[in-house]
């Protein structure tokens, strides 16, 4: 077991890699009562073409990673996973994004029982023609529900308009047609390729002893036999830098028009570059910025703008989202604001202090800590124990150098207008 110290944050992370390839990360926080455990595979909706052991590429239906997540809760012996956890005072759930699928629980007690069940049900696939067919109806209803949710439609549409060939252009959940085409054979193909322990990792944060957790997981895994790890090659995509579509409009059931602009930015994937970019957009468009205050005074918006980002690919996509009765004017003002990239050094220093404070605050929350570890592994391929120092080392000169070399003319806009009443 390896001990890794979070630099300047008075935290220790314990790491071990088992013989079957499963990686374990444990961060004890003995000043809390709760325990949060996540079990993740490095497999999300972006993986739709892959080949095993140098065979031909297999192309699987869209949404299959999310479908798999649903089906893992169905067990051959009839165990009701949710009831099991509920009876032990635990919350359990799962989620799928573009790059990973995670199964989780949180509970202050029954660690050994809860952890063993998590490992067991995720490592016990049970797919039949009947239960797969039944799930199609459930997920189809979920898709229809999302199609009526403006926020969900906005993100899916923006990514569809940003990406030309990369699977990021497709919704995580898939389409009704793709979901209806999924078979149990498809599910087993993806499960066997990406749910091997060597492609998975466990993160435990909270009131635990690291050695106890390691022993529980080791004992659990030693009782199981796993097929030999396949050599899986995931298809790479030569994604053009230009967005697919620069403007788009849709009509939905909203009372006030919503609009968004998404900047697609080619960027070397490291934490400093990410922080520099987010600092720029935060200085420009946060609720305390002069820009937003002017928009409110001019009655272009009633509330602040939302800034979000996605860096699941080699591109960073930054979203700026707002509600406005004058959406075209709002979008033009955002584009105009991005022609002036100058940020006051005092504003830069203030945002840097805010970032440092957020890192310190994160250390008090076992859920934030867990997600932070997961995101490092998925985004950068390893855990970054030096995050506090990385932010501390941010400097105004490097910030300006990076910003000046980025093309901010590569964007797509979307307006959601209210449906006309018939």
N, C-alpha and C positions, 0 to 999 in steps of 0.2 A: 504493500500500500504506500503510495507516494503522497507526501504532504506538500501542498502548494499554498503559499501565503499571498493573499490579496494585498498588494503593495499599498501602504499608508491607510489601510482600512480596518486593520485589526481583525481580520477574518482568515480562517484556514479552510482550504478545500482539500478533501481527501480523494485520491483517484486510484482506481485499480482496473486493469484489463484482464478479463478471465481467459482461460485457455480456449474457449469457444469464440473469442473475439468480442464479447459483450463488454462495453465500457461502463464504468460506474463512477459517478461524481457525487460526493456527499459533503454538504456544508452544514455542520452542526450550529444551531442557534439555541443555546440552552436558556435564554431569557424569555422564550416564548413557550406556549403550551402545545401548539399545533405542529403537525408534520405534513409536508406536501411532497408527493412522489409523482414523478412523470416517467413514462416509459415510451421512448420515441424511436421511430424508424426514419432513416434519411430517405424518405419516399413520399412525395407529394404529387399534386395534380400536374406538375410540369413534365413528369416522366411519362410519356406516352409511346415512345419508341426505344427499344433496347434489345440487345442480343446477349445470349449466354454462351460461354465457352466457344466463342468465335463462330457460332451458328449465324443464320440470317437474322436480320432485324425483325422483331415482333412489334406490330403496332396494335395497341390496345384501345378500347373505347374511352372517350373523354369521360371524366368523372369516376373512373374506376377506383382511384385511391380513396375517395370519399365513400364510395359504395363498400369497399373493404372495411373501412372504419366502422360502418354500421353493422356489418355482418359479424365482426369479431365478438360482439356481445352475445351472440347466439351459440349456446353450448350443446354438445351432443347429449350430455347427461341431464339437460333441462335446467341447470343452475341459472337462477335469475340473478345476474350480476348486480343490478341496481338494488334489489331487495337485500342481497347479502351485505352490501356496504351500508345500506340504510339501517339495518338491524344492529350494526356496530358503530353507529353514530358518525359514519363517514359520508362524504360527498364524492361521487365519482362522475367522470365525464370523458369525452374524447373530442379531438378536433383535427381537421385536415387543412393544411394551407398549400401553397405552391411547392414547398420544398420538404415538408415533413408531415408525419402523422403522429399524434401524441395521445396516449391513454394515461389517465391520471386519477388520483384520489387524494383527499386531504382528511385527516382525522387526528385527534389527540391521543388515541389509544388503539389497541389491537394491531400494532404495527406488523407483527409477524404474519398474522392471518391475512391482513389486507394486502401486504406486499406479495405474499405467495399467490393469492388469487390473481393479482394484477399480472404477474409473470405467467401464471398458468393459462388464463383465458386468452391472453394475447398470443400465446404459443400453442394454442389448440384450435386451429381453424376447423369449422364445420359448415361446409357449403353443400346444399342439395339443390336440385332443380326446383323443388317446391319452395324452400325458404328464400332462394334468390328471386323467384318470380314474385313472391309476396312483397319483398323489399322494393321491387321496382315501383309498385303503386305508392308506397310511402315516400320514396324519394321524388317521384313525379309530382306529388302534392307539394313537397318542399320546394321544388323548382318553381311551380306556379305561384307559391307564396312569395318567393324572392322576386319574381317578375313584377309584383305589385308594390315592392318596397323601393322607394326612390333612391335611398342611400346605396342599396345594393346594386341597383341598375346603373347608378352613376359610376361606381368603381369598375364594374364589369365593362361598361361601354368605353370608359376612358382607356382602360388597358387594351381593349379590342382595337381602339383607334391608334394607340401608341405602337403596338407590335405588329410587324408584317408577317413573320414566319415563326417566331418563337411561340410555344404553347401558352405563354402568359396571356395571349389574346383570347384564350378560352376560359369560361367560368370554371371555378374549382369543382362545382357540383356536377358539371357536364350539361348536356341538353337532354330533353325528353327522348329524342331518338337514340342518342348514344347510350343512355341508361337502359332503355328497353332492349338494347342489343347485347348487354352484358350476360355472360354465361358463367356457370360455376367453374368451368375450365379456365376462363379468363381470370377469375379470382384466384384460383390455385396457382396459375402461372405467375401472377404478380406477387402473391404471397411468398411463394418459394424463392423468387428472385430477390425480394427486398426485406423480408422479415426474418432473415437469418440473423442470429445474434451478432455476427461480425458487422452488420449494417445498422445496429441498434445501440441505444445507450439509455441508462437510467440516471436520473438526477433526483437526489433526496435533499431537501432543506428543512430545517426545523429542529425540534427538540429530540435529537437522536445521538447515539454513540456510533461513530463511524465503523468501528470493528464489528459491532452487532449487526449492522446493516449488511456489511460485506459477507459475513458468515451466513446470514439468511439467504442471500442471493446465491452464494456459492453452493450451499446445500441444495437449493432448489434446482440449479442448473445441472448439478452432477447427477441428478436422478433422471435426466432427459437425454435422449439421443437425438442428434441433429445431423441432417444430411451434410455431406461435404460441401463446403462453401463454393458456390458457382462463381466463375469470373464473369461479372456483368459489366457490359459496356453500354453507357447511356448515349443516345444520339445527341450530337452537338448541332447547334443551329447558327448559321451565319446571318445574324440579325442585322439588317441595315440600320444606320444611325437615324435616318429620317423616320418621322412618324408615318403611320399608314394613312391617316386622314386628319386634316388640320381643323376641321369644323364639323359639328354634328348637333342635331336637335332631336328631342323626343318629347312626346306628350304623355303625361302621367297624372294620376290623381293627387296633385299638389295644389295648395291654395295660393302659395307665392312661388314664382319661378325660382329655380335653383340653377346655379351655373358653376362650372369648374374649369380650371386650366391645369393641364398636366405637362410638366417639363420632362423630357426624356434626355438624360444626361449620361454620356459615356464617361465612366469614371473608374480608375483603378480602385479595386475593392479593399480599402483599409479604413480603420476606424477614424483616423485623423481627417481624411478626405470627407467622410460622412459628416463628421461634426462641423467641419468648415462650411459645407453646403447648407446644413440645417441651421447653422448660425446666421448665414446670409438671409435665408427665407424667414427666420424668426425675427431678425432685426427689421426686415421689410414689412412683414404682414402680421405680426403678433398683435394681441389686443391692446398692448401699450404703445404701439407704433404711431407715429404722426399720420402715416398713410391711412390706417384704419379709423383714427379719430376724425380725420378730414372726411372720410366716406360717410361716417355717421352724421357729422354736422351738415353735410350736403344732402342727407336723406337718401343716399344711394343704398345703404344697408342699415338695418336696425340693430344688428348685433355683430359680434366679431367674426372673422373668417376662420376657417378650419385649415390647418396645415398638416398634411400627412405625407408619408413616403413609403416606397417599396424598393428594396434592393435585393430581390430574389434572383436577379440575373446580373449580367455584366453592366447593366444600365441602372442608374438610380432614377426612379420616377418620383417627382415631387408634385403633390396635388395641392392646389389652393381652391377652397370650396366656399361658396357663400349663397345666401338667399337675398334676392333683390327684385324689386319691381322694375328695375332698369338693368337687366342682366348684360345687355350689349355694352352699356356704358361702363359697368363694373369690370368686364373683361378687358376693355380697351385701357382702362386706368391701370389694371394690373400689368398689362403688357408694357405700357408706358413706364411704369415704375421700374420694371426690369431692364430698361435701357440705361438706367443710372445705377451702377454697381458699387458706388462709393458708400462705405459704412464708416461712421465716426469711430475712432479708436476707443473712445469711452464706452460707446454702445457695445463694441466687440468685447471689451473687458468685462462689462456687466453681464453679457450673455455667457461668457466663459465661467464666471462665478456661479451663475445659475446652473450650468451644466455640472460643475463640481458639487454643488449642493444637492442636485438630483441623484448623483452617484452615492453620496453619503446617506441620503434619505432611503435609497434603494436597499442599503444594507440592513435596514430595520424591518424589511418586509420579505418574508420567506417566499412569497409568490413571485415578487419582482426578481429576487435573487435567482430563483429557479429558472424563470424565463430568460434572464440575462445569460445564464450558463448555456441553456439550450440554443439561444440565438447565436452566441459565439461559435458554438460547434457547427451549426448549420451554415452560417454566413462565412466564417473564416477557417473552418476545418479544425479549430482547436480552441481551447479556453484561453481567454486573455486576462491574466491576473494583474495586468499593468494599466488597466483602463483609467484609473484616477490620474496616474502620471502622464498618460497620453493626452488627457484633457489639459492637465497643468502645463504641458509643453506646447500647447497651441499658441501661435504667435501671429500678430497682426501682419507681419511682412509675408509669411508663407500663405496666409489667408488671401491676401490681395493677389499674390502670384498665381494661386490656383484659380481664383474667380475670373481673372482676366483671360485665362486660356480656355474658358468654357463657352460653348455656343448656346446662348439662351433663346435662340430663334427657333429651336426645335421643340415645338409644343403642339398640343391639341386642345381644343375647347369643346365644351358641351353645355347646352342649355336645356333644362327640363322645364317645359311650359305646362301650365294647367290644361287638362283636357277640356275641350269645348263642350258645354252642356247641350244635349240634343233636345 
